[in-house]
């Protein structure tokens, strides 16, 4: 299942700020969704494994989808 946010950059950022409570997860999701970084780039930037980074992104997208 592909998880996406179909909204403007401003609205996406507002939703992320409102519903993703963990600052690290919020930063990761913004860099993925708004800046288009790959999971590998995010993993390096945040010093996490690629699998952990993917889990954070997918969990955060699932949380956001409940509020769309």
C-alpha positions as CSV (number, residue, x, y, z in Angstrom):
1,X,0.0,0.0,0.0
2,X,1.4,3.4,-1.0
3,X,1.0,6.1,1.6
4,X,0.9,9.7,0.3
5,X,-0.4,13.0,1.4
6,X,-2.4,14.7,-1.3
7,X,-2.3,18.3,-0.2
8,X,-0.3,21.5,-0.6
9,X,3.2,21.9,1.0
10,X,1.8,24.4,3.5
11,X,-1.2,22.2,4.5
12,X,1.1,19.1,4.8
13,X,3.5,21.0,7.0
14,X,0.6,22.2,9.2
15,X,-0.8,18.7,9.5
16,X,2.7,17.3,10.4
17,X,3.2,20.0,13.0
18,X,-0.3,19.4,14.5
19,X,-0.4,15.6,14.6
20,X,3.2,14.3,14.9
21,X,4.2,14.9,18.5
22,X,7.7,13.6,18.6
23,X,10.1,16.3,17.3
24,X,12.5,13.8,15.7
25,X,9.7,12.0,13.9
26,X,8.2,15.3,12.8
27,X,11.6,16.4,11.3
28,X,12.1,13.0,9.5
29,X,8.6,13.2,8.0
30,X,9.1,16.8,6.9
31,X,12.4,16.0,5.2
32,X,10.8,12.9,3.5
33,X,7.5,14.5,2.4
34,X,8.4,18.1,1.9
35,X,12.1,17.9,0.8
36,X,12.0,14.5,-0.9
37,X,14.9,12.9,0.8
38,X,15.3,9.1,0.3
39,X,15.2,6.7,3.3
40,X,18.9,6.2,3.0
41,X,19.6,10.0,3.1
42,X,17.3,10.3,6.1
43,X,19.0,7.4,7.8
44,X,22.4,9.0,7.5
45,X,21.1,12.5,8.5
46,X,19.4,11.2,11.7
47,X,21.9,8.4,12.5
48,X,19.2,5.6,12.2
49,X,19.0,2.4,10.3
50,X,17.1,2.5,7.0
51,X,14.5,0.1,8.4
52,X,13.9,2.3,11.5
53,X,13.6,5.4,9.3
54,X,11.0,3.6,7.1
55,X,9.0,2.5,10.2
56,X,9.0,6.1,11.5
57,X,7.8,7.5,8.2
58,X,5.1,4.8,7.6
59,X,3.8,5.1,11.2
60,X,3.7,8.9,10.9
61,X,1.8,8.7,7.6
62,X,-0.7,6.3,9.1
63,X,-1.3,8.7,12.0
64,X,-1.7,11.6,9.5
65,X,-4.1,9.7,7.4
66,X,-6.5,9.4,10.3
67,X,-6.8,13.1,10.3
68,X,-7.3,13.8,6.6
